[in-house]
Amino acid sequence: MTRLSRRQWLAVSSLLLAGRASAAPKPPRLPLGFSLYGMKSLPLAGAISACAEIGYDGVELALMPGYPAEPKLLSPDARKELRKRLADAKLSLHGLMENLPALGTDKAHRANLDRLKVAAELGHALSPDAPPPIVTILGGKPAEWEKVKDNLTERLRSWADIGKAIKTVIAVKPHVGNALHSVAGATWLLKQVNSPWVRLAFDFSHLVLRGEKLADAVAALVPHAAFVHVKDAKGTPGKFEFLLPGEHGIDYAEYAKLLAAAKYAGPVVVEVSGMISNKPGYDPRAAAKKSYANLSRAFGRAAK
């Protein structure tokens, strides 16, 4: 039997280890974006430039009053310029954030339908080949769910008709403090609405506060999701704090694998809560950079 010299043994061992490393599965590379909800203080040009420099694949625009991307602030020329700026930065438009409480008066409901149309027009102008979903919470209180769920169903059926007409998906988010707040409620509501134009925005930070397990929540809801927000959370439904992704407990490497297993191929977008962005001294660029560093390896990128 031939004996290997120490040098030969080390060479063979290195090859074996390299083979094992190369055989290890690569992290899923889903589109990773940043919501400009967390960059309200920056002009759109500065926010887009910052996200591109950090390494994000795309952005979500916040359309609520007072934000730089509020539709009424964007003339046709401004929309052309914004579309070009996104293209030059090689950033996709992952989503359009709105805030449309669905349980208001009939007048408020009609106003919401108008806002959906306006948002969709902007999405088509900025990304005509791949219009982004409109992402919104629904309002109300958790204790009201049983009382308001049928009303929510009717309102969302009207939203679905608008979505179909304007060829834009509307993604509704279960929120820890809203009437729609649970896995069971979300699956029930989607079944009642029964439209491909109303889907979910999945945000586990709201569900972890209610004791949901990541694997269970992903399996139940992500097949119905058009969009994913990521951030961390700690506390209870009655007293909680939202944090940047990677700051408290959520295993994003496992999260990425579960999303891939659920065949999710949409964007994964960092949302910085107003709990953070409204604090004195908040730095939106630093928050975006830290979030990217905390998520990059889990989602198949080299950290910068």
C-alpha positions in Angstrom: 0.0 0.0 0.0 1.4 3.4 -1.0 1.8 5.9 1.7 1.2 9.6 1.0 3.7 12.1 2.1 2.5 14.9 4.3 2.5 17.3 1.4 0.4 14.9 -0.7 -2.0 14.2 2.1 -2.6 18.0 2.6 -3.2 18.4 -1.1 -5.7 15.6 -1.2 -7.5 16.9 1.9 -7.7 20.4 0.4 -9.3 19.0 -2.8 -11.8 17.0 -0.7 -12.7 20.1 1.3 -13.1 22.2 -1.8 -15.3 19.6 -3.3 -17.6 19.6 -0.2 -17.7 23.4 -0.2 -18.6 23.5 -3.9 -21.3 20.9 -3.4 -23.0 23.0 -0.6 -26.3 24.5 -1.8 -26.1 28.2 -2.7 -28.4 30.6 -0.9 -31.5 31.5 -3.0 -30.9 34.8 -4.9 -34.3 36.5 -4.7 -34.6 40.2 -5.7 -33.6 42.2 -2.6 -35.0 45.7 -2.3 -35.4 48.7 0.0 -38.6 50.6 0.7 -38.3 54.3 0.3 -40.8 54.5 3.1 -37.6 54.5 5.2 -36.1 57.4 3.1 -38.8 60.1 3.4 -36.2 62.7 4.1 -34.2 62.1 0.9 -35.2 63.3 -2.6 -35.9 60.5 -5.0 -32.7 60.9 -6.9 -30.6 60.6 -3.7 -32.6 57.6 -2.4 -32.3 55.8 -5.7 -28.5 56.5 -5.9 -28.0 55.3 -2.3 -29.9 52.0 -2.8 -28.0 51.3 -6.0 -24.6 52.0 -4.4 -25.4 49.7 -1.5 -26.2 46.8 -3.8 -30.0 46.5 -3.7 -31.8 45.2 -6.8 -34.8 47.5 -6.5 -37.0 49.8 -4.5 -40.5 50.2 -3.3 -41.9 53.7 -3.6 -44.1 55.2 -0.8 -47.0 57.0 -2.3 -48.7 58.4 0.8 -49.2 62.2 1.2 -45.9 63.9 2.2 -43.6 61.4 0.5 -41.5 62.4 -2.5 -43.2 59.8 -4.7 -46.8 61.0 -3.9 -48.4 60.7 -7.4 -49.7 64.3 -7.5 -46.2 65.5 -7.2 -45.0 63.7 -10.3 -45.8 65.3 -13.6 -45.5 63.3 -16.8 -42.0 64.7 -17.3 -41.0 63.8 -13.8 -42.3 60.3 -14.3 -40.2 59.9 -17.4 -37.2 61.2 -15.5 -37.8 58.8 -12.6 -38.2 55.8 -14.9 -34.9 56.7 -16.6 -33.2 57.2 -13.2 -34.3 53.7 -12.1 -33.1 52.2 -15.4 -29.8 54.0 -15.2 -29.3 52.8 -11.6 -30.3 49.2 -12.7 -33.0 49.1 -10.1 -36.4 47.4 -10.5 -39.6 48.9 -9.1 -40.6 46.2 -6.7 -43.7 47.8 -5.2 -45.9 50.8 -4.5 -46.7 51.4 -0.8 -50.1 52.9 0.0 -52.1 53.2 3.2 -55.8 52.5 2.4 -57.9 51.7 5.5 -60.6 49.6 4.0 -63.3 49.9 6.7 -64.2 53.6 6.3 -67.3 55.2 5.0 -68.6 54.6 1.5 -67.1 58.0 0.6 -63.7 56.8 1.9 -64.1 53.6 0.0 -64.6 55.4 -3.3 -61.6 57.6 -2.5 -59.6 54.4 -2.0 -60.7 53.1 -5.4 -59.5 56.3 -6.9 -56.1 56.1 -5.2 -55.7 52.5 -6.4 -56.3 53.7 -10.0 -53.8 56.6 -9.6 -51.2 54.3 -8.0 -51.6 51.8 -10.8 -51.2 54.5 -13.5 -47.9 55.5 -11.9 -46.7 51.9 -11.7 -47.5 51.3 -15.4 -45.7 54.6 -16.3 -42.6 53.7 -14.4 -42.5 50.0 -15.2 -44.8 49.2 -18.1 -43.3 45.7 -18.8 -43.7 44.6 -15.1 -46.2 46.8 -13.2 -45.4 46.5 -9.5 -48.0 45.5 -6.9 -49.7 48.0 -4.8 -49.0 47.1 -1.1 -51.3 48.3 1.7 -52.5 47.5 5.1 -56.3 47.4 5.8 -56.8 49.1 9.1 -59.3 48.3 11.8 -58.5 46.5 15.2 -57.8 42.9 15.9 -60.7 42.6 18.2 -63.1 43.7 15.4 -62.2 40.9 13.0 -65.3 38.8 13.4 -67.5 41.9 13.1 -65.8 43.4 10.1 -64.6 40.4 8.0 -67.6 40.3 5.7 -67.4 44.0 5.1 -63.7 43.6 4.3 -64.5 40.8 1.9 -66.9 43.1 0.0 -64.5 46.0 -0.1 -61.7 43.8 -1.4 -63.9 42.3 -4.1 -64.3 45.9 -5.3 -60.6 46.3 -5.1 -60.2 43.1 -7.2 -62.4 44.5 -9.9 -60.2 47.6 -10.0 -57.1 45.5 -10.1 -58.4 43.5 -13.0 -59.4 46.6 -14.9 -56.0 48.3 -14.4 -53.9 45.1 -14.6 -52.3 45.6 -11.3 -52.1 43.3 -8.3 -53.1 44.6 -4.9 -51.2 43.0 -2.1 -52.8 43.3 1.4 -50.7 42.9 4.5 -51.7 41.2 7.7 -50.7 43.6 10.5 -50.3 43.0 14.2 -52.5 46.0 15.1 -55.2 45.6 12.3 -58.4 43.7 11.9 -56.5 41.4 9.4 -53.8 40.2 11.8 -53.5 36.4 11.6 -52.6 33.5 9.3 -56.1 32.1 9.6 -57.7 35.4 8.9 -55.5 36.0 5.8 -56.3 32.6 4.3 -60.0 33.0 5.0 -60.1 36.5 3.4 -58.3 35.5 0.2 -60.6 32.5 -0.2 -63.7 34.7 0.0 -62.3 37.3 -2.4 -61.1 34.6 -4.7 -59.3 36.9 -7.2 -55.7 36.7 -8.6 -55.7 40.5 -8.4 -55.9 40.6 -4.6 -53.0 38.8 -3.0 -50.9 39.1 0.1 -47.9 41.1 1.2 -46.1 38.7 3.6 -44.4 40.3 6.6 -43.4 37.9 9.2 -42.5 40.6 11.7 -46.2 41.0 12.4 -46.8 37.3 12.8 -43.9 36.5 15.0 -45.4 38.9 17.6 -48.4 36.6 17.7 -46.3 33.5 18.3 -46.4 32.1 14.7 -43.5 29.9 13.6 -41.6 31.0 10.5 -41.9 27.7 8.7 -45.6 27.5 9.4 -46.4 31.1 8.3 -44.4 30.8 5.1 -46.0 27.5 4.2 -49.5 28.9 4.8 -49.2 32.4 3.3 -46.3 32.7 0.9 -48.0 30.7 -1.9 -50.6 33.6 -1.9 -48.0 36.4 -1.7 -47.0 38.8 -4.4 -44.6 40.7 -2.2 -42.5 40.2 1.0 -41.5 42.9 3.5 -38.7 42.1 6.0 -37.8 43.6 9.4 -37.4 42.3 12.9 -39.8 42.6 15.9 -39.8 41.9 19.6 -42.4 42.1 22.3 -46.1 41.2 22.4 -49.1 42.2 20.3 -49.9 44.8 23.0 -46.4 46.2 23.4 -43.9 45.7 20.7 -40.9 47.2 18.8 -40.0 46.9 15.2 -36.3 46.7 14.4 -34.0 46.5 11.4 -33.7 43.1 9.8 -31.0 41.1 11.5 -31.3 42.9 14.9 -33.5 40.4 16.7 -33.8 36.7 16.2 -35.3 36.0 12.8 -33.1 33.5 10.9 -32.8 35.0 7.4 -30.8 32.1 6.0 -33.6 29.8 6.9 -36.2 32.4 5.8 -34.6 32.5 2.3 -34.6 28.7 2.0 -38.2 28.5 3.1 -39.2 31.2 0.5 -37.4 29.2 -2.2 -39.1 26.0 -1.1 -42.5 27.7 -1.3 -41.5 28.7 -4.9 -41.6 32.4 -4.1 -39.9 34.4 -6.9 -40.9 37.9 -6.1 -39.0 40.7 -4.3 -37.9 40.7 -0.7 -38.0 44.3 0.5 -36.6 45.9 3.6 -39.2 48.0 5.4 -37.9 50.4 8.1 -40.7 51.0 10.6 -41.7 54.5 11.5 -40.8 53.5 15.0 -37.2 53.8 13.8 -37.3 56.4 11.0 -39.2 58.9 13.2 -36.5 58.9 15.9 -34.2 61.9 16.2 -30.9 61.3 14.4 -32.2 58.6 12.1 -29.9 58.1 9.1 -31.7 56.5 6.2 -28.5 55.6 4.3 -27.0 53.9 7.4 -30.2 51.9 8.0 -30.3 50.7 4.4 -26.6 49.8 4.5 -26.9 47.9 7.8 -30.0 46.1 6.6 -28.2 45.0 3.4 -25.2 43.8 5.3 -27.5 41.7 7.6 -29.4 40.2 4.7 -27.0 39.9 1.8 -25.4 36.5 2.5 -28.8 34.9 3.3 -30.1 36.0 0.0 -27.1 35.0 -2.1 -24.9 38.0 -2.2 -21.5 38.9 -1.0 -21.7 41.4 1.8 -20.3 44.9 1.0 
